Amino acid sequence: MNIYLICTGNTCRSPMAEAILRSKKIDGMVVRSAGIYAQDGWPISQHAQVLIDEADMPHTPVSRAVTQEDLEWADLILTMTEAHKSALLHVNPAVERKTFTLKGFVQAEKDGDVYDPFGGDLETYRHTFTELSRIIDQLEQKLAEGK
C-alpha cells in the first residue's frame, strides 16, 4: 500500500507523520509526504527534525511539493486538514475516492485538523508529534483490520 501524507509546506506535520508511519515498518507499505504549497528541497523544521531524531525514526529531511505522479502512485492520500483536502481536490478531483483527512480516515465520527505547530517552540511541536503518534497508531490498527 502506498500512502501519501499532505500538509502545507511539508516541513512540520507531514514529515513527522511520514517518519512515525515509516518507523512502524509495516510490510508492503511505502510512505511519502509532500506539501500543497511546498518547494522541493527545503529543510524540514528544526523542531520537527529534533523530535524525529529523538525518536530515531527514518525520515525525509527535505520538503517536496505535491506531484501528479505521486497522487497517481498513492493508494491512500491523507491530509492534515480539511482545507488541504479541499485545495487538493479542487485541482485534482480524480483522486477524491482515495483522499481523506488523517483524522477523518481513522475516526470517521470525529473529523478535524491536526494542529499546525509552524512558528511554535519545541513543546508546541512535541504536542503535535504526540497527537500524530496517537493518530498513526489508530491508522495502523485500522489498516490491519482492513486486510
N, CA, C and O atoms as CSV, one atom per row, in Angstrom:
chain,resi,resn,atom,element,x,y,z
A,1,MET,N,N,0.841,-1.178,0.000
A,1,MET,CA,C,0.000,0.000,0.000
A,1,MET,C,C,0.887,1.243,0.000
A,1,MET,O,O,1.857,1.326,0.754
A,2,ASN,N,N,0.548,2.195,-0.845
A,2,ASN,CA,C,1.271,3.452,-0.943
A,2,ASN,C,C,0.467,4.560,-0.274
A,2,ASN,O,O,-0.661,4.846,-0.678
A,3,ILE,N,N,1.052,5.187,0.754
A,3,ILE,CA,C,0.367,6.241,1.496
A,3,ILE,C,C,1.098,7.564,1.298
A,3,ILE,O,O,2.318,7.656,1.439
A,4,TYR,N,N,0.309,8.587,0.967
A,4,TYR,CA,C,0.825,9.929,0.685
A,4,TYR,C,C,0.243,10.873,1.728
A,4,TYR,O,O,-0.973,11.049,1.797
A,5,LEU,N,N,1.100,11.475,2.535
A,5,LEU,CA,C,0.695,12.384,3.609
A,5,LEU,C,C,0.933,13.827,3.162
A,5,LEU,O,O,2.027,14.175,2.718
A,6,ILE,N,N,-0.095,14.658,3.283
A,6,ILE,CA,C,-0.047,16.010,2.727
A,6,ILE,C,C,-0.311,17.066,3.802
A,6,ILE,O,O,-1.227,16.927,4.612
A,7,CYS,N,N,0.505,18.121,3.795
A,7,CYS,CA,C,0.231,19.306,4.617
A,7,CYS,C,C,0.504,20.549,3.774
A,7,CYS,O,O,0.404,20.500,2.548
A,8,THR,N,N,0.842,21.647,4.412
A,8,THR,CA,C,1.013,22.909,3.699
A,8,THR,C,C,2.381,22.999,3.025
A,8,THR,O,O,2.477,23.026,1.798
A,9,GLY,N,N,3.436,23.046,3.838
A,9,GLY,CA,C,4.777,23.268,3.298
A,9,GLY,C,C,5.700,22.065,3.361
A,9,GLY,O,O,6.847,22.139,2.921
A,10,ASN,N,N,5.206,20.945,3.909
A,10,ASN,CA,C,5.987,19.719,4.051
A,10,ASN,C,C,7.256,19.943,4.869
A,10,ASN,O,O,8.316,19.393,4.569
A,11,THR,N,N,7.119,20.771,5.922
A,11,THR,CA,C,8.256,20.989,6.812
A,11,THR,C,C,7.946,20.628,8.263
A,11,THR,O,O,8.866,20.522,9.074
A,12,CYS,N,N,6.674,20.437,8.606
A,12,CYS,CA,C,6.296,20.170,10.008
A,12,CYS,C,C,5.483,18.884,10.137
A,12,CYS,O,O,6.021,17.821,10.446
A,13,ARG,N,N,4.174,19.001,9.894
A,13,ARG,CA,C,3.259,17.884,10.180
A,13,ARG,C,C,3.482,16.666,9.294
A,13,ARG,O,O,3.681,15.565,9.807
A,14,SER,N,N,3.454,16.838,7.978
A,14,SER,CA,C,3.550,15.646,7.127
A,14,SER,C,C,4.909,14.952,7.227
A,14,SER,O,O,4.940,13.723,7.158
A,15,PRO,N,N,6.049,15.664,7.386
A,15,PRO,CA,C,7.298,14.922,7.594
A,15,PRO,C,C,7.312,14.148,8.910
A,15,PRO,O,O,7.853,13.044,8.979
A,16,MET,N,N,6.712,14.735,9.964
A,16,MET,CA,C,6.650,13.996,11.234
A,16,MET,C,C,5.743,12.778,11.085
A,16,MET,O,O,6.085,11.691,11.551
A,17,ALA,N,N,4.591,12.950,10.441
A,17,ALA,CA,C,3.678,11.824,10.227
A,17,ALA,C,C,4.340,10.742,9.379
A,17,ALA,O,O,4.197,9.552,9.657
A,18,GLU,N,N,5.065,11.162,8.346
A,18,GLU,CA,C,5.774,10.204,7.495
A,18,GLU,C,C,6.785,9.410,8.323
A,18,GLU,O,O,6.851,8.186,8.209
A,19,ALA,N,N,7.568,10.091,9.149
A,19,ALA,CA,C,8.577,9.410,9.968
A,19,ALA,C,C,7.927,8.430,10.941
A,19,ALA,O,O,8.398,7.305,11.109
A,20,ILE,N,N,6.843,8.864,11.578
A,20,ILE,CA,C,6.153,7.998,12.542
A,20,ILE,C,C,5.611,6.748,11.841
A,20,ILE,O,O,5.792,5.634,12.331
A,21,LEU,N,N,4.953,6.932,10.704
A,21,LEU,CA,C,4.385,5.787,9.996
A,21,LEU,C,C,5.477,4.885,9.437
A,21,LEU,O,O,5.363,3.661,9.506
A,22,ARG,N,N,6.529,5.470,8.888
A,22,ARG,CA,C,7.648,4.664,8.377
A,22,ARG,C,C,8.291,3.831,9.479
A,22,ARG,O,O,8.693,2.690,9.250
A,23,SER,N,N,8.386,4.405,10.673
A,23,SER,CA,C,9.054,3.714,11.782
A,23,SER,C,C,8.325,2.430,12.173
A,23,SER,O,O,8.909,1.564,12.824
A,24,LYS,N,N,7.078,2.301,11.791
A,24,LYS,CA,C,6.299,1.101,12.103
A,24,LYS,C,C,6.699,-0.089,11.236
A,24,LYS,O,O,6.393,-1.236,11.561
A,25,LYS,N,N,7.388,0.195,10.129
A,25,LYS,CA,C,7.912,-0.860,9.243
A,25,LYS,C,C,6.840,-1.889,8.886
A,25,LYS,O,O,7.033,-3.093,9.059
A,26,ILE,N,N,5.712,-1.393,8.387
A,26,ILE,CA,C,4.598,-2.262,8.008
A,26,ILE,C,C,4.903,-2.886,6.655
A,26,ILE,O,O,5.177,-2.185,5.681
A,27,ASP,N,N,4.852,-4.221,6.606
A,27,ASP,CA,C,5.152,-4.944,5.371
A,27,ASP,C,C,4.298,-4.448,4.216
A,27,ASP,O,O,3.079,-4.322,4.339
A,28,GLY,N,N,4.944,-4.171,3.102
A,28,GLY,CA,C,4.237,-3.787,1.888
A,28,GLY,C,C,3.788,-2.337,1.853
A,28,GLY,O,O,3.115,-1.930,0.906
A,29,MET,N,N,4.141,-1.548,2.856
A,29,MET,CA,C,3.711,-0.152,2.883
A,29,MET,C,C,4.882,0.763,2.515
A,29,MET,O,O,5.994,0.626,3.026
A,30,VAL,N,N,4.589,1.698,1.612
A,30,VAL,CA,C,5.543,2.735,1.247
A,30,VAL,C,C,4.887,4.062,1.598
A,30,VAL,O,O,3.714,4.283,1.301
A,31,VAL,N,N,5.652,4.939,2.231
A,31,VAL,CA,C,5.114,6.211,2.715
A,31,VAL,C,C,5.899,7.369,2.123
A,31,VAL,O,O,7.129,7.354,2.101
A,32,ARG,N,N,5.175,8.368,1.646
A,32,ARG,CA,C,5.772,9.614,1.171
A,32,ARG,C,C,4.982,10.765,1.771
A,32,ARG,O,O,3.842,10.592,2.204
A,33,SER,N,N,5.599,11.940,1.793
A,33,SER,CA,C,4.874,13.143,2.217
A,33,SER,C,C,5.213,14.285,1.279
A,33,SER,O,O,6.223,14.268,0.574
A,34,ALA,N,N,4.333,15.280,1.293
A,34,ALA,CA,C,4.535,16.461,0.451
A,34,ALA,C,C,3.676,17.591,0.987
A,34,ALA,O,O,2.867,17.409,1.896
A,35,GLY,N,N,3.871,18.766,0.398
A,35,GLY,CA,C,3.087,19.927,0.784
A,35,GLY,C,C,2.422,20.563,-0.417
A,35,GLY,O,O,2.998,20.643,-1.501
A,36,ILE,N,N,1.205,21.013,-0.204
A,36,ILE,CA,C,0.447,21.662,-1.275
A,36,ILE,C,C,1.166,22.917,-1.757
A,36,ILE,O,O,1.192,23.204,-2.953
A,37,TYR,N,N,1.749,23.664,-0.821
A,37,TYR,CA,C,2.452,24.895,-1.171
A,37,TYR,C,C,3.949,24.772,-0.932
A,37,TYR,O,O,4.630,25.779,-0.733
A,38,ALA,N,N,4.467,23.550,-0.949
A,38,ALA,CA,C,5.885,23.314,-0.677
A,38,ALA,C,C,6.741,23.605,-1.893
A,38,ALA,O,O,6.274,23.618,-3.032
A,39,GLN,N,N,8.001,23.836,-1.610
A,39,GLN,CA,C,9.013,23.900,-2.649
A,39,GLN,C,C,9.963,22.739,-2.392
A,39,GLN,O,O,10.300,22.445,-1.246
A,40,ASP,N,N,10.386,22.091,-3.454
A,40,ASP,CA,C,11.288,20.948,-3.306
A,40,ASP,C,C,12.624,21.367,-2.693
A,40,ASP,O,O,13.217,22.379,-3.068
A,41,GLY,N,N,13.080,20.545,-1.730
A,41,GLY,CA,C,14.429,20.687,-1.214
A,41,GLY,C,C,14.645,21.589,-0.019
A,41,GLY,O,O,15.787,21.759,0.409
A,42,TRP,N,N,13.587,22.179,0.544
A,42,TRP,CA,C,13.775,22.999,1.743
A,42,TRP,C,C,13.939,22.068,2.940
A,42,TRP,O,O,13.286,21.026,2.995
A,43,PRO,N,N,14.800,22.422,3.906
A,43,PRO,CA,C,14.947,21.560,5.091
A,43,PRO,C,C,13.662,21.565,5.915
A,43,PRO,O,O,12.955,22.570,5.989
A,44,ILE,N,N,13.380,20.426,6.526
A,44,ILE,CA,C,12.219,20.390,7.411
A,44,ILE,C,C,12.518,21.258,8.633
A,44,ILE,O,O,13.669,21.607,8.897
A,45,SER,N,N,11.476,21.595,9.362
A,45,SER,CA,C,11.610,22.441,10.543
A,45,SER,C,C,12.634,21.862,11.517
A,45,SER,O,O,12.713,20.648,11.706
A,46,GLN,N,N,13.406,22.739,12.124
A,46,GLN,CA,C,14.415,22.317,13.091
A,46,GLN,C,C,13.775,21.544,14.243
A,46,GLN,O,O,14.316,20.531,14.686
A,47,HIS,N,N,12.615,22.021,14.734
A,47,HIS,CA,C,11.956,21.331,15.848
A,47,HIS,C,C,11.418,19.962,15.417
A,47,HIS,O,O,11.479,19.005,16.189
A,48,ALA,N,N,10.898,19.865,14.201
A,48,ALA,CA,C,10.452,18.565,13.689
A,48,ALA,C,C,11.646,17.620,13.595
A,48,ALA,O,O,11.548,16.447,13.955
A,49,GLN,N,N,12.765,18.134,13.114
A,49,GLN,CA,C,13.993,17.329,12.988
A,49,GLN,C,C,14.441,16.819,14.360
A,49,GLN,O,O,14.803,15.651,14.496
A,50,VAL,N,N,14.420,17.679,15.365
A,50,VAL,CA,C,14.830,17.289,16.725
A,50,VAL,C,C,13.964,16.137,17.236
A,50,VAL,O,O,14.485,15.155,17.765
A,51,LEU,N,N,12.649,16.256,17.079
A,51,LEU,CA,C,11.741,15.224,17.590
A,51,LEU,C,C,11.894,13.905,16.835
A,51,LEU,O,O,11.860,12.835,17.443
A,52,ILE,N,N,12.062,13.976,15.528
A,52,ILE,CA,C,12.273,12.764,14.725
A,52,ILE,C,C,13.589,12.105,15.126
A,52,ILE,O,O,13.658,10.883,15.262
A,53,ASP,N,N,14.640,12.916,15.317
A,53,ASP,CA,C,15.938,12.379,15.742
A,53,ASP,C,C,15.856,11.764,17.135
A,53,ASP,O,O,16.431,10.703,17.376
A,54,GLU,N,N,15.145,12.421,18.059
A,54,GLU,CA,C,14.979,11.874,19.411
A,54,GLU,C,C,14.338,10.492,19.371
A,54,GLU,O,O,14.690,9.609,20.153
A,55,ALA,N,N,13.394,10.317,18.449
A,55,ALA,CA,C,12.691,9.037,18.327
A,55,ALA,C,C,13.444,8.052,17.429
A,55,ALA,O,O,13.022,6.907,17.268
A,56,ASP,N,N,14.555,8.498,16.849
A,56,ASP,CA,C,15.396,7.669,15.980
A,56,ASP,C,C,14.578,7.024,14.857
A,56,ASP,O,O,14.608,5.810,14.655
A,57,MET,N,N,13.845,7.882,14.134
A,57,MET,CA,C,12.962,7.415,13.062
A,57,MET,C,C,13.544,7.742,11.695
A,57,MET,O,O,14.152,8.796,11.509
A,58,PRO,N,N,13.357,6.830,10.729
A,58,PRO,CA,C,13.772,7.145,9.359
A,58,PRO,C,C,12.882,8.254,8.817
A,58,PRO,O,O,11.682,8.284,9.093
A,59,HIS,N,N,13.466,9.161,8.049
A,59,HIS,CA,C,12.679,10.295,7.567
A,59,HIS,C,C,13.288,10.900,6.307
A,59,HIS,O,O,14.396,10.561,5.890
A,60,THR,N,N,12.521,11.801,5.725
A,60,THR,CA,C,12.974,12.577,4.575
A,60,THR,C,C,13.291,13.974,5.103
A,60,THR,O,O,12.392,14.651,5.602
A,61,PRO,N,N,14.549,14.425,5.008
A,61,PRO,CA,C,14.945,15.676,5.659
A,61,PRO,C,C,14.609,16.954,4.888
A,61,PRO,O,O,14.833,18.058,5.384
A,62,VAL,N,N,14.076,16.804,3.687
A,62,VAL,CA,C,13.752,17.994,2.884
A,62,VAL,C,C,12.328,17.913,2.357
A,62,VAL,O,O,11.750,16.834,2.226
A,63,SER,N,N,11.781,19.085,2.059
A,63,SER,CA,C,10.396,19.178,1.600
A,63,SER,C,C,10.240,18.736,0.148
A,63,SER,O,O,11.186,18.735,-0.640
A,64,ARG,N,N,8.997,18.361,-0.167
A,64,ARG,CA,C,8.619,18.001,-1.529
A,64,ARG,C,C,7.256,18.598,-1.820
A,64,ARG,O,O,6.377,18.630,-0.959
A,65,ALA,N,N,7.098,19.064,-3.033
A,65,ALA,CA,C,5.796,19.569,-3.470
A,65,ALA,C,C,4.945,18.398,-3.948
A,65,ALA,O,O,5.469,17.400,-4.444
A,66,VAL,N,N,3.640,18.526,-3.795
A,66,VAL,CA,C,2.713,17.523,-4.317
A,66,VAL,C,C,2.905,17.424,-5.827
A,66,VAL,O,O,3.005,18.437,-6.519
A,67,THR,N,N,2.956,16.186,-6.328
A,67,THR,CA,C,3.083,15.978,-7.774
A,67,THR,C,C,1.951,15.085,-8.277
A,67,THR,O,O,1.404,14.272,-7.532
A,68,GLN,N,N,1.620,15.246,-9.518
A,68,GLN,CA,C,0.604,14.404,-10.146
A,68,GLN,C,C,1.040,12.945,-10.122
A,68,GLN,O,O,0.226,12.049,-9.900
A,69,GLU,N,N,2.312,12.718,-10.349
A,69,GLU,CA,C,2.858,11.351,-10.337
A,69,GLU,C,C,2.628,10.679,-8.981
A,69,GLU,O,O,2.214,9.521,-8.920
A,70,ASP,N,N,2.898,11.409,-7.898
A,70,ASP,CA,C,2.696,10.843,-6.558
A,70,ASP,C,C,1.218,10.658,-6.236
A,70,ASP,O,O,0.851,9.694,-5.564
A,71,LEU,N,N,0.369,11.561,-6.703
A,71,LEU,CA,C,-1.073,11.399,-6.496
A,71,LEU,C,C,-1.567,10.123,-7.175
A,71,LEU,O,O,-2.403,9.408,-6.622
A,72,GLU,N,N,-1.059,9.840,-8.359
A,72,GLU,CA,C,-1.434,8.613,-9.067
A,72,GLU,C,C,-0.837,7.388,-8.391
A,72,GLU,O,O,-1.473,6.334,-8.346
A,73,TRP,N,N,0.371,7.514,-7.867
A,73,TRP,CA,C,1.074,6.426,-7.181
A,73,TRP,C,C,0.335,5.991,-5.908
A,73,TRP,O,O,0.293,4.807,-5.573
A,74,ALA,N,N,-0.238,6.961,-5.217
A,74,ALA,CA,C,-0.819,6.708,-3.895
A,74,ALA,C,C,-2.087,5.862,-3.957
A,74,ALA,O,O,-2.949,6.058,-4.814
A,75,ASP,N,N,-2.176,4.922,-3.031
A,75,ASP,CA,C,-3.414,4.169,-2.814
A,75,ASP,C,C,-4.308,4.926,-1.840
A,75,ASP,O,O,-5.532,4.804,-1.880
A,76,LEU,N,N,-3.676,5.715,-0.960
A,76,LEU,CA,C,-4.390,6.454,0.063
A,76,LEU,C,C,-3.682,7.792,0.265
A,76,LEU,O,O,-2.475,7.839,0.503
A,77,ILE,N,N,-4.452,8.880,0.167
A,77,ILE,CA,C,-3.925,10.228,0.363
A,77,ILE,C,C,-4.557,10.782,1.628
A,77,ILE,O,O,-5.780,10.871,1.735
A,78,LEU,N,N,-3.711,11.156,2.588
A,78,LEU,CA,C,-4.187,11.638,3.877
A,78,LEU,C,C,-3.662,13.051,4.120
A,78,LEU,O,O,-2.453,13.279,4.163
A,79,THR,N,N,-4.585,13.991,4.276
A,79,THR,CA,C,-4.211,15.382,4.503
A,79,THR,C,C,-4.285,15.718,5.987
A,79,THR,O,O,-4.974,15.048,6.756
A,80,MET,N,N,-3.570,16.755,6.371
A,80,MET,CA,C,-3.566,17.162,7.772
A,80,MET,C,C,-4.795,17.992,8.138
A,80,MET,O,O,-5.166,18.054,9.310
A,81,THR,N,N,-5.439,18.636,7.142
A,81,THR,CA,C,-6.604,19.474,7.432
A,81,THR,C,C,-7.662,19.331,6.340
A,81,THR,O,O,-7.396,18.847,5.240
A,82,GLU,N,N,-8.860,19.766,6.685
A,82,GLU,CA,C,-9.946,19.841,5.700
A,82,GLU,C,C,-9.573,20.806,4.565
A,82,GLU,O,O,-9.889,20.559,3.401
A,83,ALA,N,N,-8.902,21.902,4.915
A,83,ALA,CA,C,-8.502,22.878,3.895
A,83,ALA,C,C,-7.515,22.274,2.897
A,83,ALA,O,O,-7.600,22.545,1.699
A,84,HIS,N,N,-6.584,21.458,3.385
A,84,HIS,CA,C,-5.645,20.781,2.477
A,84,HIS,C,C,-6.412,19.854,1.538
A,84,HIS,O,O,-6.161,19.822,0.334
A,85,LYS,N,N,-7.344,19.108,2.105
A,85,LYS,CA,C,-8.144,18.178,1.307
A,85,LYS,C,C,-8.922,18.941,0.235
A,85,LYS,O,O,-8.927,18.542,-0.929
A,86,SER,N,N,-9.567,20.018,0.617
A,86,SER,CA,C,-10.353,20.816,-0.334
A,86,SER,C,C,-9.482,21.394,-1.439
A,86,SER,O,O,-9.845,21.337,-2.614
A,87,ALA,N,N,-8.342,21.946,-1.069
A,87,ALA,CA,C,-7.433,22.536,-2.062
A,87,ALA,C,C,-6.924,21.469,-3.030
A,87,ALA,O,O,-6.844,21.701,-4.237
A,88,LEU,N,N,-6.588,20.318,-2.498
A,88,LEU,CA,C,-6.079,19.228,-3.329
A,88,LEU,C,C,-7.154,18.743,-4.302
A,88,LEU,O,O,-6.878,18.539,-5.484
A,89,LEU,N,N,-8.377,18.561,-3.803
A,89,LEU,CA,C,-9.458,18.056,-4.652
A,89,LEU,C,C,-9.943,19.098,-5.650
A,89,LEU,O,O,-10.460,18.740,-6.709
A,90,HIS,N,N,-9.788,20.369,-5.338
A,90,HIS,CA,C,-10.169,21.428,-6.282
A,90,HIS,C,C,-9.346,21.321,-7.563
A,90,HIS,O,O,-9.862,21.514,-8.664
A,91,VAL,N,N,-8.069,21.015,-7.407
A,91,VAL,CA,C,-7.167,20.921,-8.554
A,91,VAL,C,C,-7.113,19.503,-9.125
A,91,VAL,O,O,-6.829,19.319,-10.308
A,92,ASN,N,N,-7.386,18.506,-8.285
A,92,ASN,CA,C,-7.253,17.092,-8.673
A,92,ASN,C,C,-8.496,16.305,-8.283
A,92,ASN,O,O,-8.403,15.426,-7.426
A,93,PRO,N,N,-9.646,16.579,-8.868
A,93,PRO,CA,C,-10.880,15.903,-8.447
A,93,PRO,C,C,-10.848,14.385,-8.665
A,93,PRO,O,O,-11.613,13.656,-8.032
A,94,ALA,N,N,-9.988,13.912,-9.538
A,94,ALA,CA,C,-9.935,12.481,-9.835
A,94,ALA,C,C,-9.461,11.638,-8.650
A,94,ALA,O,O,-9.674,10.425,-8.642
A,95,VAL,N,N,-8.822,12.254,-7.649
A,95,VAL,CA,C,-8.308,11.480,-6.514
A,95,VAL,C,C,-9.260,11.492,-5.314
A,95,VAL,O,O,-8.882,11.075,-4.219
A,96,GLU,N,N,-10.482,11.965,-5.514
A,96,GLU,CA,C,-11.417,12.117,-4.399
A,96,GLU,C,C,-11.680,10.811,-3.653
A,96,GLU,O,O,-11.741,10.808,-2.424
A,97,ARG,N,N,-11.836,9.714,-4.370
A,97,ARG,CA,C,-12.197,8.445,-3.734
A,97,ARG,C,C,-11.114,7.907,-2.783
A,97,ARG,O,O,-11.393,7.060,-1.935
A,98,LYS,N,N,-9.891,8.402,-2.931
A,98,LYS,CA,C,-8.810,7.904,-2.080
A,98,LYS,C,C,-8.194,8.995,-1.196
A,98,LYS,O,O,-7.108,8.812,-0.646
A,99,THR,N,N,-8.891,10.126,-1.062
A,99,THR,CA,C,-8.378,11.249,-0.287
A,99,THR,C,C,-9.259,11.522,0.930
A,99,THR,O,O,-10.480,11.637,0.823
A,100,PHE,N,N,-8.615,11.620,2.077
A,100,PHE,CA,C,-9.282,11.836,3.353
A,100,PHE,C,C,-8.402,12.730,4.218
A,100,PHE,O,O,-7.201,12.852,3.975
A,101,THR,N,N,-9.003,13.354,5.229
A,101,THR,CA,C,-8.138,13.930,6.260
A,101,THR,C,C,-7.630,12.759,7.087
A,101,THR,O,O,-8.294,11.728,7.186
A,102,LEU,N,N,-6.467,12.918,7.674
A,102,LEU,CA,C,-5.893,11.850,8.501
A,102,LEU,C,C,-6.834,11.511,9.656
A,102,LEU,O,O,-7.118,10.339,9.903
A,103,LYS,N,N,-7.314,12.528,10.359
A,103,LYS,CA,C,-8.223,12.275,11.481
A,103,LYS,C,C,-9.539,11.676,10.996
A,103,LYS,O,O,-10.070,10.755,11.617
A,104,GLY,N,N,-10.059,12.189,9.904
A,104,GLY,CA,C,-11.324,11.695,9.385
A,104,GLY,C,C,-11.251,10.247,8.936
A,104,GLY,O,O,-12.232,9.512,9.050
A,105,PHE,N,N,-10.097,9.829,8.426
A,105,PHE,CA,C,-9.944,8.449,7.980
A,105,PHE,C,C,-9.934,7.479,9.155
A,105,PHE,O,O,-10.548,6.415,9.090
A,106,VAL,N,N,-9.236,7.845,10.230
A,106,VAL,CA,C,-9.119,6.904,11.357
A,106,VAL,C,C,-10.271,7.018,12.344
A,106,VAL,O,O,-10.569,6.065,13.063
A,107,GLN,N,N,-10.921,8.182,12.385
A,107,GLN,CA,C,-12.018,8.399,13.326
A,107,GLN,C,C,-13.175,9.028,12.564
A,107,GLN,O,O,-13.442,10.221,12.710
A,108,ALA,N,N,-13.848,8.245,11.766
A,108,ALA,CA,C,-14.875,8.775,10.853
A,108,ALA,C,C,-15.888,9.679,11.550
A,108,ALA,O,O,-16.394,10.626,10.948
A,109,GLU,N,N,-16.180,9.392,12.806
A,109,GLU,CA,C,-17.158,10.208,13.515
A,109,GLU,C,C,-16.550,11.492,14.079
A,109,GLU,O,O,-17.278,12.382,14.517
A,110,LYS,N,N,-15.220,11.591,14.071
A,110,LYS,CA,C,-14.539,12.756,14.637
A,110,LYS,C,C,-13.608,13.359,13.600
A,110,LYS,O,O,-12.401,13.119,13.638
A,111,ASP,N,N,-14.141,14.121,12.695
A,111,ASP,CA,C,-13.279,14.778,11.722
A,111,ASP,C,C,-12.535,15.904,12.421
A,111,ASP,O,O,-12.821,16.217,13.577
A,112,GLY,N,N,-11.607,16.498,11.745
A,112,GLY,CA,C,-10.874,17.606,12.335
A,112,GLY,C,C,-9.490,17.719,11.764
A,112,GLY,O,O,-9.062,16.902,10.949
A,113,ASP,N,N,-8.807,18.727,12.195
A,113,ASP,CA,C,-7.487,19.035,11.682
A,113,ASP,C,C,-6.408,18.671,12.693
A,113,ASP,O,O,-6.643,18.681,13.901
A,114,VAL,N,N,-5.229,18.351,12.186
A,114,VAL,CA,C,-4.049,18.175,13.026
A,114,VAL,C,C,-3.468,19.571,13.242
A,114,VAL,O,O,-3.255,20.315,12.286
A,115,TYR,N,N,-3.218,19.917,14.491
A,115,TYR,CA,C,-2.725,21.252,14.841
A,115,TYR,C,C,-1.405,21.559,14.133
A,115,TYR,O,O,-0.508,20.717,14.091
A,116,ASP,N,N,-1.292,22.764,13.580
A,116,ASP,CA,C,-0.085,23.208,12.881
A,116,ASP,C,C,0.866,23.875,13.871
A,116,ASP,O,O,0.542,24.933,14.410
A,117,PRO,N,N,2.036,23.277,14.121
A,117,PRO,CA,C,2.972,23.859,15.084
A,117,PRO,C,C,3.875,24.940,14.487
A,117,PRO,O,O,4.693,25.520,15.202
A,118,PHE,N,N,3.740,25.219,13.188
A,118,PHE,CA,C,4.639,26.141,12.497
A,118,PHE,C,C,4.826,27.435,13.287
A,118,PHE,O,O,3.857,28.094,13.665
A,119,GLY,N,N,6.080,27.782,13.527
A,119,GLY,CA,C,6.406,29.010,14.250
A,119,GLY,C,C,6.420,28.853,15.758
A,119,GLY,O,O,6.790,29.778,16.482
A,120,GLY,N,N,6.015,27.679,16.233
A,120,GLY,CA,C,5.969,27.453,17.677
A,120,GLY,C,C,7.300,26.969,18.234
A,120,GLY,O,O,8.253,26.723,17.495
A,121,ASP,N,N,7.339,26.838,19.555
A,121,ASP,CA,C,8.541,26.339,20.210
A,121,ASP,C,C,8.562,24.805,20.179
A,121,ASP,O,O,7.646,24.170,19.656
A,122,LEU,N,N,9.610,24.233,20.742
A,122,LEU,CA,C,9.770,22.771,20.705
A,122,LEU,C,C,8.601,22.058,21.377
A,122,LEU,O,O,8.172,21.008,20.899
A,123,GLU,N,N,8.081,22.596,22.463
A,123,GLU,CA,C,6.958,21.952,23.146
A,123,GLU,C,C,5.691,21.959,22.292
A,123,GLU,O,O,4.899,21.017,22.344
A,124,THR,N,N,5.502,23.010,21.513
A,124,THR,CA,C,4.359,23.062,20.591
A,124,THR,C,C,4.495,21.951,19.554
A,124,THR,O,O,3.522,21.265,19.242
A,125,TYR,N,N,5.691,21.779,19.028
A,125,TYR,CA,C,5.943,20.698,18.068
A,125,TYR,C,C,5.768,19.338,18.736
A,125,TYR,O,O,5.230,18.408,18.134
A,126,ARG,N,N,6.227,19.227,19.986
A,126,ARG,CA,C,6.103,17.952,20.703
A,126,ARG,C,C,4.627,17.577,20.868
A,126,ARG,O,O,4.266,16.405,20.754
A,127,HIS,N,N,3.785,18.561,21.132
A,127,HIS,CA,C,2.345,18.318,21.256
A,127,HIS,C,C,1.797,17.740,19.943
A,127,HIS,O,O,1.049,16.762,19.955
A,128,THR,N,N,2.171,18.346,18.821
A,128,THR,CA,C,1.709,17.860,17.512
A,128,THR,C,C,2.287,16.485,17.212
A,128,THR,O,O,1.591,15.627,16.670
A,129,PHE,N,N,3.559,16.264,17.560
A,129,PHE,CA,C,4.196,14.965,17.339
A,129,PHE,C,C,3.457,13.879,18.124
A,129,PHE,O,O,3.230,12.783,17.612
A,130,THR,N,N,3.086,14.188,19.362
A,130,THR,CA,C,2.341,13.240,20.197
A,130,THR,C,C,0.965,12.965,19.603
A,130,THR,O,O,0.517,11.820,19.555
A,131,GLU,N,N,0.292,14.035,19.145
A,131,GLU,CA,C,-1.012,13.874,18.506
A,131,GLU,C,C,-0.892,12.983,17.263
A,131,GLU,O,O,-1.696,12.072,17.063
A,132,LEU,N,N,0.103,13.254,16.447
A,132,LEU,CA,C,0.310,12.438,15.237
A,132,LEU,C,C,0.623,10.985,15.588
A,132,LEU,O,O,0.132,10.068,14.930
A,133,SER,N,N,1.428,10.773,16.610
A,133,SER,CA,C,1.756,9.400,17.027
A,133,SER,C,C,0.501,8.622,17.391
A,133,SER,O,O,0.341,7.464,17.005
A,134,ARG,N,N,-0.386,9.269,18.139
A,134,ARG,CA,C,-1.643,8.627,18.538
A,134,ARG,C,C,-2.503,8.309,17.315
A,134,ARG,O,O,-3.045,7.210,17.197
A,135,ILE,N,N,-2.623,9.270,16.417
A,135,ILE,CA,C,-3.447,9.066,15.209
A,135,ILE,C,C,-2.839,7.994,14.310
A,135,ILE,O,O,-3.566,7.178,13.745
A,136,ILE,N,N,-1.521,7.989,14.173
A,136,ILE,CA,C,-0.854,6.981,13.334
A,136,ILE,C,C,-1.022,5.583,13.946
A,136,ILE,O,O,-1.151,4.602,13.213
A,137,ASP,N,N,-1.023,5.485,15.271
A,137,ASP,CA,C,-1.315,4.195,15.914
A,137,ASP,C,C,-2.720,3.719,15.513
A,137,ASP,O,O,-2.919,2.544,15.204
A,138,GLN,N,N,-3.679,4.633,15.522
A,138,GLN,CA,C,-5.044,4.290,15.118
A,138,GLN,C,C,-5.089,3.917,13.631
A,138,GLN,O,O,-5.816,3.004,13.239
A,139,LEU,N,N,-4.313,4.623,12.813
A,139,LEU,CA,C,-4.245,4.306,11.387
A,139,LEU,C,C,-3.694,2.893,11.180
A,139,LEU,O,O,-4.238,2.116,10.395
A,140,GLU,N,N,-2.622,2.572,11.885
A,140,GLU,CA,C,-2.029,1.239,11.763
A,140,GLU,C,C,-3.058,0.166,12.124
A,140,GLU,O,O,-3.173,-0.843,11.428
A,141,GLN,N,N,-3.799,0.381,13.202
A,141,GLN,CA,C,-4.821,-0.573,13.623
A,141,GLN,C,C,-5.919,-0.702,12.556
A,141,GLN,O,O,-6.332,-1.812,12.220
A,142,LYS,N,N,-6.382,0.414,12.037
A,142,LYS,CA,C,-7.438,0.397,11.036
A,142,LYS,C,C,-6.979,-0.334,9.774
A,142,LYS,O,O,-7.734,-1.123,9.204
A,143,LEU,N,N,-5.765,-0.077,9.342
A,143,LEU,CA,C,-5.260,-0.743,8.132
A,143,LEU,C,C,-5.080,-2.233,8.366
A,143,LEU,O,O,-5.319,-3.032,7.460
A,144,ALA,N,N,-4.659,-2.623,9.573
A,144,ALA,CA,C,-4.500,-4.042,9.882
A,144,ALA,C,C,-5.853,-4.755,9.892
A,144,ALA,O,O,-5.956,-5.904,9.465
A,145,GLU,N,N,-6.884,-4.072,10.380
A,145,GLU,CA,C,-8.226,-4.652,10.405
A,145,GLU,C,C,-8.797,-4.798,9.012
A,145,GLU,O,O,-9.623,-5.677,8.763
A,146,GLY,N,N,-8.365,-3.941,8.100
A,146,GLY,CA,C,-8.886,-3.942,6.741
A,146,GLY,C,C,-8.301,-5.005,5.844
A,146,GLY,O,O,-8.768,-5.195,4.721
A,147,LYS,N,N,-7.273,-5.710,6.325
A,147,LYS,CA,C,-6.621,-6.727,5.489
A,147,LYS,C,C,-7.456,-7.969,5.353
A,147,LYS,O,O,-7.047,-8.917,4.682
